[in-house]
Amino acid sequence: MSSSTGTATAFGTAETITFASGVATVSGANNGVMRLYKVETAKVTVTDGSISNGTGVSVTVSAAGAKSLALSAASTTPTAGVADNLTITALDEFGNTATGYTGEKSLPSAGRARSAPTNRR
């Protein structure tokens, strides 16, 4: 949320907002711009101490586009020749799972590990 002067604050922090003719209007980055980063449904309520918007308004935050990939393995100490399950998760710039990242992707691996031998005896 931003104050009337454009100072950014944490969600849930009280801020001074300027009203004119009974309405507070966002102006550029000032006077109540709301920027949410966590994928969730947030309840937004406002009060001046004596009047409020009651139970508030529900705002659903969606993930942004994919910016990175996270890799995890079922085992951090795999045994040679034993399969290990890997999970790759697309993340947005805020660490949320980028649910819009779908379809088949080509993800080449790198490193010193060798593939299975072609000739076993």
N, C-alpha and C positions, 0 to 999 in steps of 0.2 A: 504494500500500500504506500502511497506517497502523500505527503502533507500538502498544504496549500502552497508551500514554497518549492515542492518537488523533492523533498528529502525522503529517501526510501527507508522504510521501517519493516520489521518482521510482521507477518500476518498475525493479527490479534492484538497489536499494539494500538493504543488510542492515539489518534492524530487530529490536529486542528484542520478543519475543512471550511472554506469560505462559501457562504450562501449569498445569493442575490435574488431578491423577489421570491424567497422561499425555496429556491432550487440551488443545489451545489452541482456545478458542471465541471467535468474534467477539461483542462486546458493544457494541451501538450503533455508534458510529463508531470503536471502539477494537479493538485486538488482531488486526490482520490483515485489515481491510477492503481489498478490492482493487477499484480503479476504473480501468478501462482506457479510453482515448479514441481510439486509432488502430485503424482497421479492419485487422485482420490475424489471423493465427493465432500466438499467443504460447505459448511453452513456459514453464511455471512449475515451478521446482525449488526445493526447500528443503533446507537443510543446517545442522547446528550445528558443522560442522568435522570431525566424525568419522562421523556418520550422515546419510543423505539419503534422498530419495524416488527415487533412481536417475535414470532418464531424464526424470522429471517427468511432468506432465500437460499436455496440449495444450488451450488455451482459444481458441475462435474468437470474435472480437469483431465484431459487426455494427454497421452505421451506425444512428444515431438518426434520428428524423423530420426532414424538411426544415425548415430555418430561414431559408435565404436562397437566392438564385439568383446564379450567376456567368455572365457573358456573354463569349464570345470570338469574334473574327472572323478569317477566313482572311487578310484584308488589313487593316492599320491605316490604309492610305491608299487607300480605294476610289476608283475612277474613276466619274464621273457616267455613269449608264446601264448600268454593268457590274454584273452580279450578284455578290454577296459571300456566302459561306457563313458562317452564324452557328451557334454552338453554345451552348446554354443548359444549365447543369448545376445540379441541385438539390443543395445542401450541407446537412449537419447542422451543429449549433453548434460542432463540433470540426474542420470543414473536410473531412470525409469525404463522398464522393458518397452522397447519400441514395437508395439503390437502390429503396426502397419508394415513391418519388414517381413514379407512372406515370399513364398515361391522357392524354386531351386536356385542355389548359388554355387559358384565354383570357389572353394576355399582350399587353396593349396597349402600343404604343410611344409615346414622347414625344420632343419636341425640335423643332428647326427644319427638319429635312429634309423635302423635299416629295415627294409621290408623282408617278408618271409623268404627264406632261401627257395630257389626254383628247383633244386635237385637235392632231395633228401634220401638218405640211405639208412 
